[in-house]
Amino acid sequence: MSITKTNQHVFETFLGNQIELLITKPTDASQSKKVPLSIIISTSASNGVGNNNLLATVYGIPYRDNEPVTTMLVGLEHDETKDFVTRLCRILVKKFCLPTYVSLSGRPGQSLSSAEQLSIIERCIEHVTK
């Protein structure tokens, strides 16, 4: 029996951008709080081909009183991207009380609108809880 389950989800934002989510989560989070949640977000999932670069990866863990602590593992100079990935990681750690990796890949210099960021956060939470 596997301790993790991986699912892929593709959706389109209201601006027509295609987003791909690859979510790996523990099959039974109540058994072990040490198995991490992993979310990989690709912002240009057109036929699996493209010039996607790894823009940011953040790792977060629950700390005292379930307050998340995060660290940037990979990050380019684009602060908006770092802020979004860190914010998403903190939300997921706080909600699910699991160690969490969040990675974002896309075209360098590409930014997501606030509405697109909210849509991604909503979809991540939706698909992790399924």
BAVEX-28690 format. One line per field, with one value per atom (N, C-alpha, C, O): residue number from 0; residue in three letters; atom name; x, y, z. Coordinates in steps of 0.02 Angstrom, whole numbers, plus 50000, padded with zeros to 5 digits. Atoms other than C-alpha are relative to their C-alpha. Example, Ala and Ser with C-alpha at 12.3 -4.5 7.8 and 13.67 -1.06 7.14 Angstrom:
2
resi <- [0;0;0;0;1;1;1;1]
resn <- [ALA;ALA;ALA;ALA;SER;SER;SER;SER]
name <- [N;CA;C;O;N;CA;C;O]
x <- [50045;50615;50045;50097;49958;50684;49961;49986]
y <- [49941;49775;50060;50059;49941;49947;50055;50110]
z <- [50000;50390;50000;50033;49997;50357;50037;50045]
***
This chain:
130
resi <- [0;0;0;0;1;1;1;1;2;2;2;2;3;3;3;3;4;4;4;4;5;5;5;5;6;6;6;6;7;7;7;7;8;8;8;8;9;9;9;9;10;10;10;10;11;11;11;11;12;12;12;12;13;13;13;13;14;14;14;14;15;15;15;15;16;16;16;16;17;17;17;17;18;18;18;18;19;19;19;19;20;20;20;20;21;21;21;21;22;22;22;22;23;23;23;23;24;24;24;24;25;25;25;25;26;26;26;26;27;27;27;27;28;28;28;28;29;29;29;29;30;30;30;30;31;31;31;31;32;32;32;32;33;33;33;33;34;34;34;34;35;35;35;35;36;36;36;36;37;37;37;37;38;38;38;38;39;39;39;39;40;40;40;40;41;41;41;41;42;42;42;42;43;43;43;43;44;44;44;44;45;45;45;45;46;46;46;46;47;47;47;47;48;48;48;48;49;49;49;49;50;50;50;50;51;51;51;51;52;52;52;52;53;53;53;53;54;54;54;54;55;55;55;55;56;56;56;56;57;57;57;57;58;58;58;58;59;59;59;59;60;60;60;60;61;61;61;61;62;62;62;62;63;63;63;63;64;64;64;64;65;65;65;65;66;66;66;66;67;67;67;67;68;68;68;68;69;69;69;69;70;70;70;70;71;71;71;71;72;72;72;72;73;73;73;73;74;74;74;74;75;75;75;75;76;76;76;76;77;77;77;77;78;78;78;78;79;79;79;79;80;80;80;80;81;81;81;81;82;82;82;82;83;83;83;83;84;84;84;84;85;85;85;85;86;86;86;86;87;87;87;87;88;88;88;88;89;89;89;89;90;90;90;90;91;91;91;91;92;92;92;92;93;93;93;93;94;94;94;94;95;95;95;95;96;96;96;96;97;97;97;97;98;98;98;98;99;99;99;99;100;100;100;100;101;101;101;101;102;102;102;102;103;103;103;103;104;104;104;104;105;105;105;105;106;106;106;106;107;107;107;107;108;108;108;108;109;109;109;109;110;110;110;110;111;111;111;111;112;112;112;112;113;113;113;113;114;114;114;114;115;115;115;115;116;116;116;116;117;117;117;117;118;118;118;118;119;119;119;119;120;120;120;120;121;121;121;121;122;122;122;122;123;123;123;123;124;124;124;124;125;125;125;125;126;126;126;126;127;127;127;127;128;128;128;128;129;129;129;129]
resn <- [MET;MET;MET;MET;SER;SER;SER;SER;ILE;ILE;ILE;ILE;THR;THR;THR;THR;LYS;LYS;LYS;LYS;THR;THR;THR;THR;ASN;ASN;ASN;ASN;GLN;GLN;GLN;GLN;HIS;HIS;HIS;HIS;VAL;VAL;VAL;VAL;PHE;PHE;PHE;PHE;GLU;GLU;GLU;GLU;THR;THR;THR;THR;PHE;PHE;PHE;PHE;LEU;LEU;LEU;LEU;GLY;GLY;GLY;GLY;ASN;ASN;ASN;ASN;GLN;GLN;GLN;GLN;ILE;ILE;ILE;ILE;GLU;GLU;GLU;GLU;LEU;LEU;LEU;LEU;LEU;LEU;LEU;LEU;ILE;ILE;ILE;ILE;THR;THR;THR;THR;LYS;LYS;LYS;LYS;PRO;PRO;PRO;PRO;THR;THR;THR;THR;ASP;ASP;ASP;ASP;ALA;ALA;ALA;ALA;SER;SER;SER;SER;GLN;GLN;GLN;GLN;SER;SER;SER;SER;LYS;LYS;LYS;LYS;LYS;LYS;LYS;LYS;VAL;VAL;VAL;VAL;PRO;PRO;PRO;PRO;LEU;LEU;LEU;LEU;SER;SER;SER;SER;ILE;ILE;ILE;ILE;ILE;ILE;ILE;ILE;ILE;ILE;ILE;ILE;SER;SER;SER;SER;THR;THR;THR;THR;SER;SER;SER;SER;ALA;ALA;ALA;ALA;SER;SER;SER;SER;ASN;ASN;ASN;ASN;GLY;GLY;GLY;GLY;VAL;VAL;VAL;VAL;GLY;GLY;GLY;GLY;ASN;ASN;ASN;ASN;ASN;ASN;ASN;ASN;ASN;ASN;ASN;ASN;LEU;LEU;LEU;LEU;LEU;LEU;LEU;LEU;ALA;ALA;ALA;ALA;THR;THR;THR;THR;VAL;VAL;VAL;VAL;TYR;TYR;TYR;TYR;GLY;GLY;GLY;GLY;ILE;ILE;ILE;ILE;PRO;PRO;PRO;PRO;TYR;TYR;TYR;TYR;ARG;ARG;ARG;ARG;ASP;ASP;ASP;ASP;ASN;ASN;ASN;ASN;GLU;GLU;GLU;GLU;PRO;PRO;PRO;PRO;VAL;VAL;VAL;VAL;THR;THR;THR;THR;THR;THR;THR;THR;MET;MET;MET;MET;LEU;LEU;LEU;LEU;VAL;VAL;VAL;VAL;GLY;GLY;GLY;GLY;LEU;LEU;LEU;LEU;GLU;GLU;GLU;GLU;HIS;HIS;HIS;HIS;ASP;ASP;ASP;ASP;GLU;GLU;GLU;GLU;THR;THR;THR;THR;LYS;LYS;LYS;LYS;ASP;ASP;ASP;ASP;PHE;PHE;PHE;PHE;VAL;VAL;VAL;VAL;THR;THR;THR;THR;ARG;ARG;ARG;ARG;LEU;LEU;LEU;LEU;CYS;CYS;CYS;CYS;ARG;ARG;ARG;ARG;ILE;ILE;ILE;ILE;LEU;LEU;LEU;LEU;VAL;VAL;VAL;VAL;LYS;LYS;LYS;LYS;LYS;LYS;LYS;LYS;PHE;PHE;PHE;PHE;CYS;CYS;CYS;CYS;LEU;LEU;LEU;LEU;PRO;PRO;PRO;PRO;THR;THR;THR;THR;TYR;TYR;TYR;TYR;VAL;VAL;VAL;VAL;SER;SER;SER;SER;LEU;LEU;LEU;LEU;SER;SER;SER;SER;GLY;GLY;GLY;GLY;ARG;ARG;ARG;ARG;PRO;PRO;PRO;PRO;GLY;GLY;GLY;GLY;GLN;GLN;GLN;GLN;SER;SER;SER;SER;LEU;LEU;LEU;LEU;SER;SER;SER;SER;SER;SER;SER;SER;ALA;ALA;ALA;ALA;GLU;GLU;GLU;GLU;GLN;GLN;GLN;GLN;LEU;LEU;LEU;LEU;SER;SER;SER;SER;ILE;ILE;ILE;ILE;ILE;ILE;ILE;ILE;GLU;GLU;GLU;GLU;ARG;ARG;ARG;ARG;CYS;CYS;CYS;CYS;ILE;ILE;ILE;ILE;GLU;GLU;GLU;GLU;HIS;HIS;HIS;HIS;VAL;VAL;VAL;VAL;THR;THR;THR;THR;LYS;LYS;LYS;LYS]
name <- [N;CA;C;O;N;CA;C;O;N;CA;C;O;N;CA;C;O;N;CA;C;O;N;CA;C;O;N;CA;C;O;N;CA;C;O;N;CA;C;O;N;CA;C;O;N;CA;C;O;N;CA;C;O;N;CA;C;O;N;CA;C;O;N;CA;C;O;N;CA;C;O;N;CA;C;O;N;CA;C;O;N;CA;C;O;N;CA;C;O;N;CA;C;O;N;CA;C;O;N;CA;C;O;N;CA;C;O;N;CA;C;O;N;CA;C;O;N;CA;C;O;N;CA;C;O;N;CA;C;O;N;CA;C;O;N;CA;C;O;N;CA;C;O;N;CA;C;O;N;CA;C;O;N;CA;C;O;N;CA;C;O;N;CA;C;O;N;CA;C;O;N;CA;C;O;N;CA;C;O;N;CA;C;O;N;CA;C;O;N;CA;C;O;N;CA;C;O;N;CA;C;O;N;CA;C;O;N;CA;C;O;N;CA;C;O;N;CA;C;O;N;CA;C;O;N;CA;C;O;N;CA;C;O;N;CA;C;O;N;CA;C;O;N;CA;C;O;N;CA;C;O;N;CA;C;O;N;CA;C;O;N;CA;C;O;N;CA;C;O;N;CA;C;O;N;CA;C;O;N;CA;C;O;N;CA;C;O;N;CA;C;O;N;CA;C;O;N;CA;C;O;N;CA;C;O;N;CA;C;O;N;CA;C;O;N;CA;C;O;N;CA;C;O;N;CA;C;O;N;CA;C;O;N;CA;C;O;N;CA;C;O;N;CA;C;O;N;CA;C;O;N;CA;C;O;N;CA;C;O;N;CA;C;O;N;CA;C;O;N;CA;C;O;N;CA;C;O;N;CA;C;O;N;CA;C;O;N;CA;C;O;N;CA;C;O;N;CA;C;O;N;CA;C;O;N;CA;C;O;N;CA;C;O;N;CA;C;O;N;CA;C;O;N;CA;C;O;N;CA;C;O;N;CA;C;O;N;CA;C;O;N;CA;C;O;N;CA;C;O;N;CA;C;O;N;CA;C;O;N;CA;C;O;N;CA;C;O;N;CA;C;O;N;CA;C;O;N;CA;C;O;N;CA;C;O;N;CA;C;O;N;CA;C;O;N;CA;C;O;N;CA;C;O;N;CA;C;O;N;CA;C;O;N;CA;C;O;N;CA;C;O;N;CA;C;O;N;CA;C;O;N;CA;C;O;N;CA;C;O;N;CA;C;O;N;CA;C;O;N;CA;C;O;N;CA;C;O;N;CA;C;O;N;CA;C;O;N;CA;C;O;N;CA;C;O;N;CA;C;O;N;CA;C;O]
x <- [50042;50000;50044;50091;49962;50068;49980;49922;50015;50081;49982;49962;50018;50053;49956;49953;50043;49932;50013;50014;49985;49969;49944;49921;50052;49838;50021;50057;49986;49850;49934;49884;50060;49725;50020;50068;49988;49719;49936;49881;50058;49606;50022;50081;49988;49591;49977;49923;50020;49588;49951;49942;50047;49460;50033;50000;49964;49596;50022;50053;49983;49618;50068;50088;49936;49785;49988;49946;50008;49803;50048;50107;49961;49862;49996;49943;49997;49919;50023;50073;49982;49924;50019;49983;49980;50018;50004;50048;50007;49969;50016;49985;49983;50051;49984;50011;50022;49970;50001;49997;50002;49973;49931;49880;50065;49839;49961;49899;50034;49801;50040;50086;49963;49860;49993;50036;50008;49794;50051;50065;49951;49921;50068;50099;49934;50077;49999;49979;49995;50103;50069;50086;49933;50278;50002;50050;50001;50228;49979;49925;50015;50234;49947;49936;50045;50106;50044;50085;49959;50183;49954;49913;50040;50105;50047;50088;49961;50184;49950;49902;50044;50102;50038;50092;49970;50140;49951;49892;50045;50072;49993;49958;50011;50086;50003;50054;50004;50030;49974;49928;50024;50009;50035;50093;49976;50032;50065;50102;49940;50172;50064;50118;49940;50291;50002;49951;49995;50356;50066;50107;49939;50492;49988;49999;50012;50445;50065;50104;49944;50576;49972;49916;50018;50569;50011;50067;49996;50529;50010;50045;49994;50513;49978;49933;50020;50504;50006;50057;50002;50455;49983;49942;50015;50455;49974;50001;50029;50347;49982;49966;50019;50314;49957;49964;50037;50190;50046;50087;49958;50272;49954;49899;50040;50205;49931;49925;50069;50017;49980;49941;50015;50010;50018;49992;49976;50097;50052;50101;49953;50188;50067;50070;49933;50374;50019;50015;49983;50432;50071;50099;49935;50596;50000;49972;49995;50632;50058;50115;49948;50727;50028;50089;49980;50732;49960;49899;50037;50687;50040;50099;49969;50725;49988;49959;50004;50730;49930;49921;50067;50544;49962;49938;50028;50471;49926;49905;50071;50288;49992;49948;50004;50318;50018;49983;49980;50409;49945;49930;50053;50271;49940;49912;50058;50133;50014;49972;49984;50220;50006;49983;49994;50263;49932;49918;50067;50085;49960;49927;50036;50012;50026;49986;49971;50132;49976;49957;50023;50086;49926;49907;50071;49900;49991;49952;50007;49918;50026;49995;49973;50028;49951;49938;50047;49906;49935;49908;50064;49753;50006;49962;49995;49819;50049;50054;49952;49953;50050;50066;49952;50075;50061;50054;49944;50251;49979;49946;50025;50223;50054;50092;49958;50323;49953;49904;50038;50253;50051;50096;49956;50339;49958;49901;50033;50293;50048;50105;49960;50356;49961;49899;50031;50323;50053;50112;49953;50402;50029;49993;49969;50527;49969;49957;50030;50453;49924;49892;50073;50275;49973;50001;50032;50162;49927;49896;50070;49992;49961;49984;50043;49851;49976;49979;50026;49776;49943;49938;50056;49620;50024;49996;49972;49724;50032;50026;49969;49821;49946;49954;50055;49658;49969;49951;50027;49593;50045;50020;49953;49750;49997;49995;50005;49740;49936;49937;50064;49556;50002;49979;49995;49591;50046;50031;49955;49737;49965;49968;50035;49633;49945;49936;50054;49488;50026;49997;49975;49594;50038;50042;49967;49694;49947;49958;50052;49532;49959;49923;50038;49457;50025;50000]
y <- [49941;50000;50062;50067;49939;50169;50050;50054;49950;50309;50067;50113;49938;50445;49986;49930;50003;50479;50062;50117;49943;50590;50008;49960;49983;50677;50060;50104;49944;50793;50033;50000;49962;50931;50057;50093;49945;51053;50042;50015;49955;51205;50064;50078;49937;51371;50057;50053;49942;51538;50042;50029;49958;51670;50041;50065;49964;51755;49954;49976;50048;51597;49966;49928;50033;51543;49930;49919;50069;51357;49987;50003;50015;51299;49925;49894;50072;51123;49992;50022;50015;51060;49927;49884;50068;50904;49996;50026;50001;50862;49930;49881;50062;50726;50010;50055;49992;50701;49932;49880;50063;50571;49968;50002;50034;50438;50003;50005;49995;50447;50048;50028;49948;50610;49991;50016;50010;50557;49951;49951;50050;50414;50032;50016;49970;50520;50072;50087;49930;50706;50016;50074;49989;50680;49992;50014;50008;50633;50066;50091;49933;50796;50003;49954;49982;50874;50035;50077;49969;50924;50025;49987;49970;51042;50032;50074;49970;51083;50035;50004;49959;51222;50019;50048;49980;51246;50049;50034;49947;51406;50000;50043;50004;51355;49926;49901;50072;51176;49981;49941;50014;51172;49938;49941;50064;50992;49976;49937;50022;50967;50026;50005;49974;51064;50075;50109;49928;51237;50018;49975;49975;51344;50016;50072;49989;51322;49993;49947;50003;51359;49994;50016;50001;51323;50070;50094;49931;51494;50004;50048;49997;51456;49934;49900;50056;51316;50021;50048;49983;51342;49938;49897;50055;51218;50030;50079;49974;51246;49943;49888;50049;51155;50036;50096;49970;51182;50006;49962;49989;51254;50008;49979;49991;51308;50030;50075;49977;51334;49999;50040;50009;51276;50060;50067;49944;51435;49973;49941;50027;51393;50038;50098;49973;51419;49979;49919;50017;51428;50022;50067;49979;51438;49992;49944;50001;51476;49953;49966;50047;51329;50021;50016;49976;51397;50062;50063;49940;51570;50046;50058;49950;51692;50069;50074;49932;51879;50030;50085;49972;51904;49994;49940;50001;51952;49980;49946;50018;51933;49924;49898;50073;51750;49969;49925;50025;51718;50011;49967;49984;51804;49954;49929;50043;51703;49928;49898;50070;51534;49994;49944;50001;51575;50005;49969;49992;51633;49935;49914;50063;51474;49946;49909;50050;51365;50011;49963;49984;51453;49982;49956;50016;51433;49924;49900;50072;51247;49968;49922;50026;51213;50013;49968;49982;51304;49959;49938;50036;51217;49925;49895;50073;51038;49974;49913;50020;51036;49948;49901;50046;50946;50038;50095;49970;50982;50007;49962;49986;51057;50030;50075;49971;51089;50031;49999;49968;51213;50025;50062;49978;51238;50032;50012;49965;51355;50001;50022;49995;51339;50039;50039;49959;51452;50037;50020;49960;51578;50054;50086;49948;51695;50068;50085;49934;51867;49999;50051;50006;51800;50012;49988;49990;51859;49981;49983;50019;51801;50057;50088;49949;51922;49975;49916;50018;51925;49950;49903;50046;51839;49931;49881;50065;51701;49966;49905;50028;51678;49971;49916;50024;51662;49937;49891;50059;51538;49939;49884;50055;51431;49977;49917;50018;51436;49960;49909;50034;51386;49929;49882;50067;51241;49954;49894;50042;51179;49972;49912;50022;51172;49950;49899;50045;51092;49931;49881;50065;50954;49963;49901;50034;50918;49968;49913;50026;50892;49944;49909;50053;50775;49932;49881]
z <- [50000;50000;50000;50040;50006;49950;50054;50074;49949;50078;49969;50005;50034;49946;49940;49914;50059;49806;49958;49985;50044;49655;49949;49918;50048;49548;49958;49982;50044;49400;49982;49968;50016;49367;49954;49967;50047;49221;49997;49990;50006;49217;49967;49961;50033;49130;50044;50074;49961;49218;49959;49899;50036;49172;49945;49900;50053;49068;49944;49895;50052;48966;50008;49964;49988;49041;50027;50070;49979;49063;50059;50056;49940;49235;50012;50007;49984;49277;50072;50093;49931;49456;50005;49979;49985;49508;50076;50107;49927;49687;50026;50006;49967;49790;50074;50106;49930;49960;50035;50003;49963;50098;49992;49990;50007;50078;50065;50064;49936;50264;50044;50080;49963;50342;50075;50113;49928;50512;50028;50088;49978;50518;50015;50065;49991;50498;49977;49920;50018;50500;49970;49960;50028;50427;49924;49892;50073;50249;49970;49985;50024;50151;49945;49908;50055;50037;49949;49968;50053;49870;49945;49919;50053;49744;49949;49967;50054;49577;49953;49930;50042;49476;49937;49941;50063;49293;49967;49958;50025;49217;49924;49897;50073;49034;49981;49957;50009;49016;49931;49925;50068;48828;49972;49952;50028;48770;50032;50001;49967;48896;49970;49990;50033;48784;50011;50006;49991;48818;50031;50047;49970;48888;50074;50095;49929;49070;50039;50028;49954;49200;50070;50084;49930;49385;50027;50030;49977;49456;50075;50100;49927;49641;50031;50006;49959;49768;50073;50094;49929;49950;50040;50019;49954;50094;50064;50089;49938;50246;50047;50026;49948;50410;50052;50063;49945;50550;50061;50074;49941;50705;50060;50060;49940;50873;49983;49942;50010;50879;49926;49904;50070;50698;49957;49901;50040;50639;49950;49971;50049;50476;49999;50010;50011;50452;49930;49914;50069;50271;49984;50016;50026;50179;49924;49897;50073;49997;49981;49999;50022;49919;49932;49921;50067;49740;49987;49999;50016;49686;49956;49967;50043;49549;50031;50085;49973;49573;50000;50026;50007;49536;50067;50084;49933;49706;50001;50048;50003;49654;50000;50035;50004;49613;50068;50092;49934;49777;50051;50091;49952;49875;49992;50041;50013;49792;50023;50057;49982;49816;50076;50104;49927;49997;50033;50081;49972;50032;49993;50040;50011;49955;50047;50076;49956;50054;50072;50106;49931;50218;50010;50062;49995;50183;50005;50047;50000;50146;50065;50092;49937;50298;50057;50098;49947;50411;49996;50047;50009;50337;50013;50044;49997;50328;50052;50062;49947;50466;49976;50012;50029;50352;49974;49953;50036;50290;49927;49900;50067;50118;49955;49975;50052;49960;49948;49928;50053;49833;49948;49965;50055;49664;49945;49933;50056;49522;49941;49948;50060;49346;49948;49947;50051;49199;49961;49965;50038;49085;50046;50083;49959;49169;49984;49926;50009;49196;49998;50002;50002;49187;50070;50119;49935;49326;49996;49942;49996;49382;50032;50079;49970;49418;50068;50083;49934;49593;49994;50034;50010;49528;49981;50004;50018;49449;50060;50069;49939;49611;50046;50072;49957;49709;49970;50007;50033;49581;50011;50024;49989;49599;50073;50086;49929;49790;50012;50046;49992;49783;49971;50003;50032;49662;50039;50046;49960;49767;50061;50074;49940;49925;49981;50014;50023;49830;49984;50004;50022;49755;50055;50053;49944;49913;50045;50071;49956;50012;49968;50003;50034;49881;50020;49996]
***
